[in-house]
């Protein structure tokens, strides 16, 4: 029972830290373009390079 007095506040703090990290990444534009990198892989860039 005494372990719950420690584990419950620690889990609440951990959830708030995870949410803070998620919203900070979202505000910094981490999730702005989710489609572009996937489409960039499909583009053909096998052209010979000019020396």
Secondary structure as a PSIPRED ss2 file (coil, helix, strand):
# PSIPRED VFORMAT (PSIPRED V4.0)

   1 X C   1.000  0.000  0.000
   2 X H   0.000  1.000  0.000
   3 X H   0.000  1.000  0.000
   4 X H   0.000  1.000  0.000
   5 X H   0.000  1.000  0.000
   6 X H   0.000  1.000  0.000
   7 X H   0.000  1.000  0.000
   8 X H   0.000  1.000  0.000
   9 X H   0.000  1.000  0.000
  10 X H   0.000  1.000  0.000
  11 X H   0.000  1.000  0.000
  12 X H   0.000  1.000  0.000
  13 X H   0.000  1.000  0.000
  14 X H   0.000  1.000  0.000
  15 X H   0.000  1.000  0.000
  16 X H   0.000  1.000  0.000
  17 X H   0.000  1.000  0.000
  18 X H   0.000  1.000  0.000
  19 X H   0.000  1.000  0.000
  20 X H   0.000  1.000  0.000
  21 X H   0.000  1.000  0.000
  22 X H   0.000  1.000  0.000
  23 X H   0.000  1.000  0.000
  24 X H   0.000  1.000  0.000
  25 X H   0.000  1.000  0.000
  26 X H   0.000  1.000  0.000
  27 X H   0.000  1.000  0.000
  28 X C   1.000  0.000  0.000
  29 X C   1.000  0.000  0.000
  30 X C   1.000  0.000  0.000
  31 X C   1.000  0.000  0.000
  32 X C   1.000  0.000  0.000
  33 X C   1.000  0.000  0.000
  34 X C   1.000  0.000  0.000
  35 X C   1.000  0.000  0.000
  36 X H   0.000  1.000  0.000
  37 X H   0.000  1.000  0.000
  38 X H   0.000  1.000  0.000
  39 X H   0.000  1.000  0.000
  40 X H   0.000  1.000  0.000
  41 X H   0.000  1.000  0.000
  42 X H   0.000  1.000  0.000
  43 X C   1.000  0.000  0.000
  44 X C   1.000  0.000  0.000
  45 X C   1.000  0.000  0.000
  46 X C   1.000  0.000  0.000
  47 X C   1.000  0.000  0.000
  48 X C   1.000  0.000  0.000
  49 X C   1.000  0.000  0.000
  50 X C   1.000  0.000  0.000
  51 X C   1.000  0.000  0.000
